[in-house]
Amino acid sequence: MSNPSASDLRPFIPARDYPTSKRFYAALGWETRDVDAGLALVRVADGQHFYIQDYYIQQVAENTMLHLTVADVQAWHRHVASVLRDGAFPGARVQSPKPQPYGALVTFVHDPAGVLLHLCQWQ
């Protein structure tokens, strides 16, 4: 018996303010499109997607994390900082890259709902 295959994992993340969350991810440069009422698909790269849902529970949002491997974490830090510079995304913030004990350089980004993105460059 062969094992069935899978090709794409698409987590759902909450949004405190759905339109703001969609604008935030679009401002990061990711394709964001509505697929249903209160549901948007975010395309990070080929085969890398997640959904933003118009649903919010603070404890869920603040315990949701997405890990993305990037080629240049310093460039991502600068990019996210420039996106946040004008204050258009209340609650969103970015931390300077720091080495992690598991062998990666990581910049942490909190989206407007409190979801934590780990932008990770493996060393």
C-alpha positions in Angstrom: 0.0 0.0 0.0 1.4 3.4 -1.0 1.2 6.5 1.2 -0.9 9.3 0.0 1.0 12.5 -0.8 0.4 16.1 0.3 1.6 19.2 -1.5 0.6 22.3 0.4 0.0 23.1 4.1 -2.2 26.2 4.6 -2.7 27.3 8.2 -5.4 29.7 9.2 -4.5 32.8 11.1 -6.8 35.2 12.9 -7.3 38.8 12.2 -8.4 41.4 14.8 -9.2 43.8 12.0 -9.6 41.8 8.8 -9.0 44.6 6.2 -5.9 45.8 8.1 -4.4 42.3 8.3 -4.9 41.9 4.5 -3.3 45.3 3.8 -0.4 44.3 6.2 0.5 41.1 4.3 0.0 42.8 0.9 2.4 45.6 2.1 5.0 42.9 2.9 4.8 42.0 -0.8 2.7 38.9 -0.7 -0.2 38.3 -3.0 -3.5 38.5 -0.9 -6.9 37.7 -2.4 -10.3 37.1 -1.1 -11.5 33.6 -1.6 -14.8 33.8 0.4 -16.5 36.2 2.8 -14.1 36.8 5.7 -11.4 34.6 4.2 -8.3 35.6 2.2 -5.5 33.5 0.8 -2.0 34.8 1.1 0.6 33.5 -1.3 4.1 33.8 0.0 5.8 31.8 -2.8 4.9 28.8 -5.0 3.4 26.2 -2.8 3.6 28.4 0.3 0.3 29.9 1.4 -1.8 30.7 4.5 -5.3 32.0 5.1 -6.3 35.1 7.0 -9.7 34.7 8.6 -12.1 37.4 9.8 -12.1 35.8 13.3 -10.3 36.8 16.4 -9.7 35.5 19.9 -6.8 37.2 21.6 -5.4 34.0 23.2 -5.4 32.2 19.8 -3.8 35.1 17.9 -1.1 35.6 20.5 -0.2 31.9 20.4 -0.2 31.5 16.6 3.2 31.5 14.9 4.3 31.1 11.3 7.9 30.2 10.5 9.3 31.3 7.2 12.8 30.5 5.9 14.3 33.6 4.1 17.6 34.0 2.3 18.5 37.4 3.9 17.0 38.1 7.3 18.7 41.5 7.5 17.0 42.6 4.3 13.6 41.4 5.6 14.1 43.3 8.9 14.8 46.5 6.9 11.8 45.8 4.6 9.3 45.2 7.5 10.7 48.2 9.4 10.0 50.4 6.3 6.5 49.0 6.0 5.8 49.8 9.6 7.5 53.2 9.6 4.3 55.3 8.9 2.2 53.7 11.6 -0.4 52.3 9.2 -0.5 49.0 11.1 -1.3 49.5 14.8 0.0 46.8 17.0 2.5 45.4 14.4 6.1 45.5 15.2 9.5 44.0 14.2 12.5 43.0 16.3 16.1 43.1 15.2 17.5 39.8 14.0 19.0 37.7 16.7 20.9 34.4 16.7 18.8 31.5 18.1 20.2 28.5 19.9 18.9 26.2 17.1 21.3 27.6 14.5 19.3 30.3 12.9 19.3 34.1 12.7 15.7 35.2 13.3 13.7 38.5 13.1 10.4 38.3 14.9 7.5 40.2 13.4 4.2 40.7 15.2 1.3 41.3 12.8 -1.6 43.7 13.6 -3.5 40.8 15.4 -0.5 39.6 17.4 0.4 36.6 15.2 4.1 36.0 15.5 6.1 35.5 12.3 9.6 34.0 12.6 11.6 35.1 9.6 14.5 32.7 9.7 17.8 32.5 8.0 19.6 29.2 8.6 23.3 29.5 9.3 
